[in-house]
Structure formats: structure tokens, C-alpha cells
Amino acid sequence: MSAQGLARGLTLDTGALLALERGETRVRALLRRALEIGIDLAVPAGVVAQAWRGGPRQARIARLLGDPVVLVAALDDATARAVGLLCGRSGQADVVDARVALHAREHGHTVVTSDPDDLRLIDPGLRLVVV
């Protein structure tokens, strides 16, 4: 994906964080390029909870989350209700996927994911980068 296609930002799902943890070249290059050119990066808090197990194997995730330009997007009451409504409308039960979709939609982000099918069920209009 070109820098032009990433202009508004990237929202990462759990699969993207796990791909980073495994050291997958494509996701590492994508995130490095996004940081170099000042693209917004966001990771919803539920994604962190799904991926985080701690320990030295997760140094890449820890480094990414510790970068001051990376937003860990909270799940407050109003957002939780919006996520619930989105789950109800889409017929999907995964609140973390719904939060990823909602954040990306609200901020004009592209989603970095390893699971495009579930995200498309929630929001068919999302821009996706599959890793």
C-alpha cells in the first residue's frame, strides 16, 4: 500500500500485533514506513488485551505500544455502547473486532488485519491491509 493510501492512519487488530510479534517482514515494514512518514497508528485497548501475554517474546509489541505516537484507544462507556450497537446491527458478537472497525471508521483509518472476513461482515466498507 502506498503512503497516499495510508494518509489518514492505521488501526491494528490482534492479528497485526501477533504478526509483529512473530517478526513478519511485511507488517514490520508497513509499521516502520508509517512511523517514518508520520501516519497515525492506533491499537484499540481490547486488541492489546487479546494479544498481550507479557514476557521477552513480546518485545516488538511492547516497543510499538510504548512509542508516544501510537494511540491505545480506550473503551469508555459511550464507545462501548456504540460498539454494542454495531455488533447488534452486523450480527457479529466479537466486540474487539467491532471496536477495531468503529475506530477505523471514525478516524478514516485503514485496518491492518489477519482476519479480513470478520471485519468485512461488521463493516463492508473498511479499507483493509491483510497481513
QUIKAHU-V997521 format. One record per pair of residues at least 12 apart in sequence whose ideal C-beta (glycine too) atoms are under 10 Angstrom apart, sorted by the first residue. I is the first residue (numbers start at 1). GAP is how many residues later the second one is. Records with the same first field share a line. If there is no record, write none. Layout:
I = GAP / GAP
This chain:
1 = 29 / 32 / 33 / 109 / 111 / 126 / 127 / 128
2 = 31
3 = 30 / 31 / 33 / 34 / 35 / 36
5 = 105 / 122 / 124
6 = 24 / 27 / 28 / 31 / 33 / 34 / 35 / 103 / 104 / 106 / 121 / 123
7 = 30 / 31 / 32 / 33 / 101 / 103
8 = 31 / 32 / 96 / 99 / 100 / 101 / 102 / 119
9 = 25 / 29 / 30 / 31 / 32 / 33 / 62 / 94 / 95 / 98 / 99 / 100 / 101
10 = 20 / 21 / 24 / 29 / 30 / 31 / 32 / 33 / 60 / 94 / 97 / 99 / 100 / 101 / 102 / 117 / 119
11 = 29 / 30 / 31 / 32 / 33 / 36 / 60 / 62 / 88 / 89 / 90 / 91 / 92 / 93 / 94 / 95 / 96 / 97 / 98 / 99 / 100 / 101 / 102 / 115
12 = 15 / 18 / 19 / 29 / 30 / 31 / 32 / 35 / 36 / 39 / 49 / 52 / 58 / 88 / 91 / 92 / 97 / 99 / 100 / 101 / 117 / 119
13 = 30 / 31 / 33 / 34 / 37 / 38 / 83 / 84 / 86 / 87 / 88 / 91 / 98 / 99 / 100 / 101 / 102 / 103 / 105 / 106 / 115 / 118
14 = 29 / 30 / 32 / 33 / 34 / 35 / 36 / 37 / 38 / 82 / 83 / 86 / 99 / 100 / 101
15 = 12 / 32 / 35 / 36 / 96 / 97 / 98 / 99 / 100 / 101 / 103 / 104 / 115 / 116
16 = 14 / 15 / 27 / 31 / 35 / 48 / 84 / 95 / 96 / 97 / 98 / 99 / 113 / 114 / 115
17 = 26 / 30 / 31 / 33 / 34 / 35 / 41 / 43 / 44 / 47 / 48 / 95 / 97
18 = 29 / 32 / 33 / 40 / 43 / 96 / 113
19 = 12 / 41 / 93 / 94 / 95 / 112
20 = 31 / 38 / 40 / 41 / 43 / 44 / 92 / 111
21 = 30 / 31 / 32 / 36 / 37 / 38 / 39 / 40 / 41 / 43
22 = 35 / 38
23 = 37
24 = 90 / 107
25 = 106
26 = 86 / 103 / 104 / 105
27 = 33 / 85 / 87 / 102 / 104
28 = 32 / 36 / 103
30 = 80 / 82 / 99 / 101
31 = 29 / 33 / 36 / 39 / 81 / 100
34 = 35 / 36 / 76 / 78
35 = 29 / 32 / 34 / 35
38 = 31
39 = 30 / 70 / 71
40 = 29 / 30 / 31 / 67 / 68 / 69
41 = 23 / 24 / 26 / 28 / 29 / 30 / 68 / 71
42 = 28 / 29 / 30 / 31 / 58 / 61 / 62 / 65 / 67 / 69
43 = 18 / 21 / 22 / 27 / 28 / 29 / 30 / 57 / 60 / 69
44 = 27 / 28 / 29 / 30 / 31 / 35 / 39 / 51 / 52 / 53 / 54 / 55 / 56 / 57 / 58 / 59 / 60
45 = 27 / 28 / 29 / 30 / 31 / 34 / 51 / 54
46 = 27 / 28 / 29 / 37 / 48 / 49 / 50 / 51 / 52 / 53 / 54
47 = 25 / 26 / 49 / 50 / 52 / 53 / 56
48 = 13 / 17 / 24 / 25 / 48
49 = 26 / 47
50 = 44 / 46 / 47
51 = 14 / 45
52 = 13
71 = 32 / 36
73 = 26 / 27 / 29 / 30 / 33 / 34
75 = 20 / 21 / 24 / 27 / 28
79 = 20 / 23 / 24 / 27
80 = 15 / 19
82 = 16 / 17 / 20 / 24
83 = 12 / 13 / 14 / 15 / 16 / 17 / 18 / 19 / 20 / 39
84 = 14
85 = 13 / 17
86 = 12 / 13 / 15 / 16 / 19 / 36 / 37
87 = 12 / 14 / 15 / 35
89 = 33 / 34
90 = 28 / 29 / 30 / 31 / 32 / 33 / 34
91 = 30 / 31
92 = 26 / 27 / 29 / 30 / 31
94 = 21 / 24 / 25 / 27 / 28
97 = 14 / 16 / 18 / 21 / 22 / 24 / 25 / 26
98 = 20 / 21 / 24 / 25
99 = 23
100 = 12 / 13 / 15 / 18 / 19 / 22 / 23 / 26
101 = 12 / 17 / 18 / 19 / 20 / 21 / 22 / 24 / 25
102 = 20 / 21
104 = 15 / 19 / 22 / 23 / 24
105 = 17 / 18 / 20 / 21 / 22
108 = 19
109 = 17 / 18
110 = 16 / 17 / 18 / 19
111 = 12 / 15 / 16 / 17 / 18 / 19
112 = 16 / 17 / 18 / 19
113 = 13 / 15 / 16 / 17 / 18
114 = 16 / 17
115 = 13 / 15
116 = 12 / 13 / 14 / 15
117 = 13
